[in-house]
Amino acid sequence: MIAQTTGAPHAAILGIGAYRPSLVIPNSEVVEAIDSSDEWIQQRSGIKQRRWATPEETVQAMAVGASRTAMERAGVDAKQIDCVIVATVTHMFQTPAVATAIAHELGTDQAAAFDISAACAGFCHGVALAADLVRGGSAGHVLVIGVERLSDLTDVGDRGTAFIFADGAGAAVVGPSETPGIGPVVWGSDGEQFDLIRQKEDWRDVVASDNPQMPHLIMQGNAVFRWASFAMAKIGQQALDRAGVGIDDLDVFVPHQANMRITDAMARAMKMPERVKIARDIAEQGNTSAASIPLALDRMIEEGDARSGDTALLIAFGAGLAYAAQVVTVP
């Protein structure tokens, strides 16, 4: 008979860290190329400015910076990290996974390390995997990182996307807990709408081109807005139900920072109480895909809008169309 392992009775997020790139790009620097205005961008997305990385602020460098902060806040040493999960779509090597290099640079003891590609939903996918690993006994502590350099894949002349995407990294240490700190995940995908958000060019076509350029991201904004605003409210309610948490028990709402109007539409559809604090990091940071939820939660903690022990609902959605949601306790 094959022996089985068991882990901690419960799992929780023990610490959050963030890395925000040094370049602050206000709307005034992107409007000319797309024949737009600061007012139009803010009305359409809620974005006032975004962060873009310098050449030195690589995916690995930003991830390591966010991770060190998360581990310090969690009181966890690198040697205690048994697994590193990196959610990203902007590590430009098909292989090896950037997670392996990050695990080494942090000084882990040869931790298991792998990347996941679930676009904007990646961080919530990683948290779900980490919680299961801790409870199942496969890992004592798991480092979950969401990191992107979307500026590398942004067409600065595309009026539909040039003002949206940004760079950054967020990390969370998931470990054992005496009480439940991460609720059951509600996740899935709608591959029938695969083309709504995607990389425009196939890498093989880029290589074969007479004038090779980086591929770009394209998005059918109106269709994505309709889908996310209403379908994701239902997913959020399912996550609350599975966690046994009522909407009136919620303290904090941290949706993927895709668009301020989508955030507002979800809150209305879920009948979110006015006292619930809602993440609006997109205004200053832009849309950072897999990094957006940990970055937003970190800002809320720093500014006092989220306090340790608060009950938070996380909802992430994006290309694929992949999505995931879970209720967590704020570390």
RORORO-265020 format. One record per residue: residue in three letters; x, z, y of N, C-alpha, C in turn. Coordinates in pm, whole numbers, plus 50000, padded with zeros to 5 digits. Layout:
alaXZYXZYXZY...
END
This chain:
met500855000049881500005000050000500885000050125ile500574991550219501374990450341501065002150435ala502115009050476501955020450567501485015750704gln500715024050770500185021050903500735030951005thr500805026751130501235035551237500065038951327thr500125050451386499135054351485499865059051609gly499265056951723499915060651847499185071751919ala499245071352051498595081552133497075079952125pro496345091052139494875089952135494315081852251his495015082252365494565074952482495765069052556ala495465059452642496505053252725496045053252871ala497025052952961496705052853104497825046053180ile497515041753302498545036953393499205049153455leu500505050353437501245062153482501905060253618gly502115047753657502755045053785502635030453822ile502525027853952502395014254006503545011654102gly504074999454100505104995554196504844981654247ala505394978454365505164965354424506434960254490tyr506544947054496507604940554572506954929654657arg507104930954788506574920954881507734913254942pro507754900154928508854892054981509034893855131ser510224890455178510594893355317510034883455419leu509684871355376509204861355470507704862855495val507344865855620505944866955659505554853755726ile504574846855668504174833655718502764834655776pro502634835355908501304835955969500594822555958asn499294822755978498514810355971499034799656067ser499574804056179500044794556279501144785456227glu501844789656120502934781656065502474771655959val501224772355918500744763055815499654753755865val499074756555982497894749056025498184734456061glu499344731756120499614718156167499654708156052ala500274711955942500414702755828499084699555762ile498094708155781496794705855717495684703455820asp496074701055945495104698156051493984708556052ser494394721156064493434732156057493674741756173ser493114753856161493284764056263493294777756200asp493824787256273493844801156226492414805956203glu491514802656292490114806956280489484801356153trp489714788456124489144782156005489654788855877ile490964791555872491544797755753490974811655732gln490874819455839490354832955824488884832855784gln488094823755840486684822855803486514818755657arg487364809655612487214804255477487774813355368ser488834821055402489524828755298489764843455332gly489754846855461490104860355502491594862555520ile492394852055500493844853255508494324851955653lys495134861655695495754861255828497204856855818gln497844860855709499244857255685499504858455535arg500654853355491501024854455351502514857055342arg502964861655224504384864055202504954853055112trp506074847355155506794837655073508204842855046ala508704839654931510004844654888511154836154944thr512274842654969513514835655002514134830654871pro515144821954879515794817254755516324828754669glu516754839654733517304851054658516214859354591glu515004858154641513894865954585513264858154470thr513954858054360513524850654242512414858254170val511794851554074510794858253990511394870753927gln512594869453873513234880853809513554891953908ala514094888454023514484898554122513264906254174met512184899054204510984905754253510374914754145ala510374909954020509834917753910510624930553888val511944929553894512784941253875512554951453987gly512424946654111512174955654223510874963354207ala509794956354171508504963054151508554972654033ser509274968653928509324976853806510064989953829arg511154989353903511915001653928511065011854005thr510275007054100509395016154173508335021954081ala507735013553996506705018353904507255028753808met508445026353754509035035853660509385049053728glu509895048253850510215060453924508965068653950arg507895062153991506635069254018506025074853890ala506235067953778505705072653650506565083653588gly507785085353640508695095153581509205090753445val509355077553429509765071853300511095064753317asp512035067653230513355061253230513265047853158ala514165038853194514175025553133514295026252981lys515025035852931515205037152786513915040852714gln512935045752789511645049352730510695037352722ile511065026452786510215014452785510455006952654asp509395005952574509504999352442509084984752445cys508384980852551507894967052558507744963152704val508104950752735507944945352869507084932752859ile505954932852931505034921452933505024915853075val505334903153089505354896853221504274886053227ala503354887753321502324877753347502804869053463thr502994856153436503464846953539503194832553498val503044823753597502984809353570504074802253649thr504974809853712505974803653799507404806753757his507604811353633508944811553574509194797453523met510184790553577510304776153556511024772153427phe511304781653341511884778353212510794779753105gln510674769353024509734770152913510134781352818thr511464782952803512004793652720513434796052762pro513984808052756513354820152704512434826652807ala511664836352761510784843752850511594851552951val511144851753076511844859453179511764874353149ala510784878553072510644892753037511904898052968thr512574889652889513764894452818514884897552916ala515064889053017516104891453117515764903553203ile514494905253234514064916753313514304929753236ala513944929553108514154941453024515624945453020his516504935453011517934938253007518434943553140glu518014937153251518484941653382518024955753414leu516844959353369516344972753394517064983353311gly517704978953202518444988453118517644994253004thr516604986852959515844991652843516704990752717asp516304997952615517044997952489516514986752399gln516804974352440516384962452366514874962552339ala514124964852444512664965052434512114951452393ala510994951652321510274939152298509884933452433ala509964920452448509704914552580509154900552564phe508074897652636507494884252629506664881552754asp506454868552782505634864252894504254860152844ile503264861652932501934856452902501504847353018ser500824836652983500364827053084498844827253087ala498304835453174496854836053193496524835253341ala497484829453417497304827353562496874840153631cys495864839253715495464850753797494924862353715ala494504859753592493984870253506495084877153426gly496324872753443497414877253358497684892153359phe497644898453477497954912753482496944920853403cys495654917853418494634925253342494754922653192his495144910553154495424907853013496574916852966gly497624917953049498774926153011498424940752997val497594945953087497174960053080496384962452951ala495514953152915494744954652792495654954852670leu496614945752665497564945452554498374958252548ala498834962852665499664974852671498914987052619ala497654988452661496854999852616496704999852465asp496464988052408496324987052262497644990152191leu498764985752248500074988552188500365003552186val500035010352295500275024852302499375032352205arg498115028752201497195035652110497455032151964gly497945020051941498205015751804499535020551749gly500395025851835501675030951788502805020851790ser502575008951842503624998851847504605001251961ala504185009152061505055012152176504635025552235gly505645032852284505345045352353504985042952498his505785034652565505535030852704505705015752718val504815009552791504844995052813504904992352963leu505804983553001505904979153140505164965953154val504124965653238503334953653262503644948653403ile504044936053412504454930353541503634917753569gly503134916753692502544904353740503434899253852val503954887153839504914882053938504744867053955glu504794862554080504644848254108505474843954228arg505954831354221506514824254337505684811454352leu504444813154394503544801754405503944792154516ser504764796754609505234787654715506024775954656asp506614777854539507354767054474506424755754428leu505164759054403504214749254350503124745654450thr503314749554576502304747154678502604734254756asp501614725854764501694713754846501314717654988val502284718155077502034723055213501124713755293gly500844701755239499954692455306498564691955247asp498304700155146497004700355080496084710055153arg495074704755221494194713155304493424723455222gly493254720755092492484730055008493274741754953thr494614740554951495404751154887496594756154968ala497054748655065498314751955133498294765655199phe497134769955245497044782755316496784794555224ile496554791855095496104802355004497254809654933phe498154801854872499064807754773500254814754836ala500744824954764501824833354815502644838854700asp503634846954734504594852154637504594867454637gly505044873154525505174887754518505154892454374ala505334905654359505354911554225504734925354229gly504044928754122503504942054103503734946253959ala503934959153937504234963953802503504976953776ala503214979553650502564991953608503204996853479val503435009753469503875016053345502635021453274val502395016653153501285021453072501855030252961gly501295042252947501825051552848500745060752794pro501145070552712500185079452649499515088752750ser498295092652717497525101352806496645110552721glu496395122552772495525132052702494055128452718thr493755120552821492375116252845492355101052862pro491215094552837491155080052852491435075752997gly492415066653013492765061853146492605046953163ile492355039853052492135025353056490945022152966gly489905016853025488705013952948488815001152867pro487834998652782487834986352701487844973952790val488604964152750488684951852828487494942752795val487004935952898486044925052880486774912552926trp487064903552833487864891952869487374879552797gly487824868252845487414855652785487924843952867ser487364832252840487754820252913486614810152907asp486614801153003485624790453009486394777253017gly486914773052903487744761052897487024748252934glu485674748552935484934736752976485234733153121gln485644743553199485984741453340487504742353362phe488234738353263489694738753262490314732253386asp489714721453435490304713553542490074719153683leu489314729853699489004734653834490224739853908ile491144746053835492414750753892493504746753794arg494454738853839495474734553743496704729053814gln497744727553736498934720453783498614705653784lys498874699053895498464685153911499234675653820glu500574677253816501414667653743501934673653613asp501954665453510502604668953384504114668753408trp504844678553354506294678853374506964665953324arg506434660153217507024647653164506884636353264asp505754636053334505564625753437506494628153555val506734640753588507654644053697509054638953665val509514641653543510854637453502510974622253500ala509924615353460509954600753449509774593653583ser509394601053686509114595053816510384589953883asp510244579553966511374574254043511764583854156asn510834592554194511104602154301510624616054255pro511364622454162510924635154105510764646054211gln509624652754208509344664154295508674675054214met508724687254266508054698154198506564695054184pro505964698354070504514696554057503784706154150his502534703454177501744711554269500484716854200leu499954727554257498694733054211497554726754290ile496474723554221495284718354288494084726754244met493064726954328491904735354300490654729154360gln489564729854285488254725854336487584738354392gly487884741054518487544753854579486084757654573asn485184748554605483764751854607483244755754469ala483674748354367483234751354230483784764854184val485044767554217485644780454181484904791854251phe484574789854377483844800154453482514803354386arg481764793154350480454795554288480594802854155trp481564798654076481764804853945482204819353958ala483224821854038483794835254048482834845054114ser482124840754217481274849854294480184856154209phe479654848754114478504853754040478824856753893ala479564848053827479904850653687480764863153672met481684865253767482584876753756481904889953789ala480844889553867480064901753890479464906653758lys478994897353677478444900953545479524906653454ile480724900853460481834905953379482214919953425gly482214922253556482514935453608481514945853560gln480234942153559479214951453512479394954253363gln479764944053287480014946253144481174955953122ala482214954853205483364963953193482934978253224leu482104980053326481584993353356480764998753239asp479914990353184479064994653073479894998552951arg480904990652919481724993652802482535006352820ala482875009352946483625021552975482715033752990gly481395031452991480465042553009480475047953150val480745039153246480845043153387479735036153466gly479005043853543477965038153627478555033453760ile477855024453826478345019353954478485030654056asp477655040854045477735052154137478915061354108asp479535059653990480705067553955482005061154001leu481895048854051483085041154088483605045654224asp484935046454235485575050054361486275038254428val486835029454345487705018754395487385005754323phe487354994754397487134981454340488334972754375val489034967854272490244959754293490064946354222pro489434936754289489334923354230490594915354258his490794904754180491864895254211491694890554354gln492804890254427492764886754569492804871554586ala491674865254553491564850754558491034845954692asn490044853354743489324848954862488444860554906met488474864055033487694875355083486204873155063arg485744860655075484314857855057483884860054912ile484774856854817484464859454677484364874454652thr485294881954709485264896554696483944902154749asp483544897654867482294902554927481084898654842ala481084886354789479954881654708479844889754579met480974892954516480944901154394480414915054424ala480884920954534480434934454569478934934754594arg478414924454661476964923854685476194922154554ala476674913154469475994910354343475954922654253met477004930954259477054943054177476384954954244lys475894952854368475274963654445476254975454459met477454971954500478514981854516478154991854627pro478165004954599477875014854704478865013654820glu478395016354941479235014955059480455024055055arg480355035254987481475044754984482645039754898val482395029754811483455024454724484475017054810lys485735020454793486805013754865487125000454796ile487224989854874487434976454818488774970954865ala489554965954771490874960254803490724947454884arg491484946454993491464934455077492894930655116asp493774931655018495184928855040495434914255076ile494514905455040494694891255063494914888055211ala494354896055300494464893355443495904892855489glu496744901455433498144902355475499104896055375gln498674894555251499584890355144499334876255094gly498084871255105497754858555044497394860354898asn497144849254831496784849254689498044848154605thr498354858654532499584859054452499314858154302ser498164852954264497834850654124498024863454042ala498884863253941499024874553849499504887253917ala500114886054034500624897954104499594904554193ser498444898254214497554902654322496934916254298ile496524919454175495864932254152496824944054165pro498014943854103498914955254125499384956454270leu499584945154338499944945754479498814952154561ala497584948254533496444953554608496244968454580leu496374972454454496204986554420497314994954482asp498524989754481499634996854544499374999154692arg498874988954762498574990554905497485001154926met496475001054841495385010754855495885025154835ile496795026854740497375040054717498215044254837glu499035034954887499915037955001499105041555125glu497965035055144497165037155265496105047955248gly496025053955129495095064855105493685060755069asp493465047755046492135043155006491875045554857ala492925047054779492825050454637493675062854612arg493075072754548493775085254522493925087354373ser494955094854337495195097854196493955104154133gly493535098654020492355103653952491095095953983asp491135087254085489965078954116489655069354002thr488405065553993487975055753894487915042053960ala488655032553904488785019353964488335008453867leu487694998253920487334986453842488254975053882leu488944969353782489814957753803489114945453747ile489084934753823488554921953775489524910853815ala489954902953718490874891953746490304879053687phe490534868053757489984855153713490804844053775gly490894832853703491654821653758491704809953665ala492804802353673492934789753600492654791953452gly491914782353399491694783253254490304779653204leu489244784653257489134795853350489194808753270ala490264816253287490474828653216490064840353304tyr489584851053239489184862853314489374875453229ala489444886753297489544899653228489154910553327ala488554921153275488164932453358488234945253277gln488614956153345488604969253280488534980153387val488034991653343487995003453429489245011553401val489925016153506491145024153491491075036253582thr491895046053548492095057553636493305055153722val493185057053851494295054753944495375065153917pro496635060753902497715070353872498045079153992
END
